[in-house]
Amino acid sequence: MDLLSQVPWTFTGIPALALLGFAGLAFFGAGVVKGALGVGLPLVAVPLLSLVLPPPTAISLLVVPVLISNLWQAWQADKPARYAMRFKWLSLSLLVSTVVSVRLSLALPTELLSVLVAASVICAVVLMMYKPQGSIPSEQELPLGIGVGVLAGMMGGLSSMTGPFIITYLLALKLGRDEFVGSISIIYLFGMIPLYLALAYYGRLGLVETSMSLLALAPMALGMMIGRRMRAFLSEEAFRRVLLGFLASVAVLLVSKGA
């Protein structure tokens, strides 16, 4: 209870244990999405947590689940060094853009950040609906990759959701499944590690947030196990449609909260 009392809840009229239960459900739901689709942990958890917490606090609570899941996927990749070299300029631009954006986000009012998180969710929904038909020519991969890194870093610094732009870009490169998972895990680390280091440096990620983030591993892992099993009963396309509708509803709630 001493730990709970130090968390900066925004709705002080709601019991801390009730808010903790809501956070557990948010991580469980995010784990289900991660298990079913292979991506989407911050995309679900951050907007849900932002309904009851300041966005920087919501982002900081994802530090352990996000880093551990992506480190594990990167470790399991077949040739991680090759992926790191191929996307080094995208990753570098992502790193720089993330650090700059997170510094700017900390100076913004909480209400405005809630609206920006909602805008990020809406952007993610639009990008997830887009299915690139063609492929990116090799001579355009470098400049487009740098541009994607900058845009993803801006979104990541504000909301921790670096994924939508990167996922769309990698899909357009027509990567195989294993290459896609290995590449995006390594790229994510270049965005998430500086994001959390910056939050720690600016005092938004301390012992309390890290401890609460460790607790989030349990509901996330349970959700991921259930999500993997759901793949056999629900098509990815059907699951994606439900997810998009759900995220759109959460975005509307966030906009209402910030208004």
Residue, then its C-alpha position, 0 to 999 in steps of 0.5 A: m500500500d505504501l507503493l500504491s500511495q506514491v503513484p500519481w493517480t489523477f482520479t483521487g476519488i477512486p480507490a487505489l486498489a480499484l485503479l490498480g485492478f483497472a491497470g491490470l486489466a489494461f495490461f491483460g488486454a494489451g497482452v491478448v493483442k500482443g499474443a494474437l497479432g505479435v505487436g500492439l502492446p503500447l498501442v492498447a495499454v497506453p491509451l487505456l492507462s491514460l484514461v486514469l493516469p497522466p500520459p507520462t506515467a502511463i508510458s513509464l509503467l510499460v518499461v519492463p513489459v515492453l523492454i523484456s518482450n522486445l529483448w526476448q524477440a530480438w534474442q530469438a531472431d535468426k540474424p539480429a546483427r544483419y537486421a541492425m545494420r540494414f535498418k541502422w539509419l532508421s534506428l538512429s533517426l528514431l533514437v534522436s527523434t524520440v529523445v527530442s520529442v519526449r523532452l517536449s512532451l514533458a513540458l506540455p499540459t496533461e490535458l493536451l497530452s491526452v489529446l495527443v495520445a488520442a491523435s496517435v491512436i487514431c493515426a495508428v488505426v488509419l495506418m493499420m487499415y492501410k495494406p500496402q500493395g506495392s513494394i519499396p524500391s531498394e534505392q528509396e529504402l534509405p531515405l524513406g527509412i529515415g523519414v519513418g524513423v523521425l515520424a515514429g520517434m515523434m509519435g513514440g516520444l509523445s505516446s510510446m507508440t512507435g509501431p504504426f509507422i514502422i509496421t507499415y514501412l516493414l510491410a511495404l518491404k515485403l519482409g518474411r514473418d521471421e525477418f519482420v519480427g526480428s527487425i521490428s524488435i531491434i528497431y523498437l529497442f532503439g526507440m524504447i530504450p532512449l525513451y525510458l532513459a529520457l523519462a528516468y533522466y527527467g524524473r518521470l521514471g523512478l523506483v515506484e514506476t519501475s516496481m509497478s511495471l514489474l507487477a504488470l508482467a503477470p497480467m501481460a504474460l497471461g494475456m499473451m498466452i490467451g492471445r496465442r490460443m485465440r489465433a486458432f479460433l479467430s482470424e487475424e482479420a476479424f481480430r484486427r477489426v474488433l481491435l480497430g473499433f475498440l481503439a477508436s472508442v478509446a480515442v474518443l474517450l481520451v479526446s473527451k477527457g482532454a476537452 
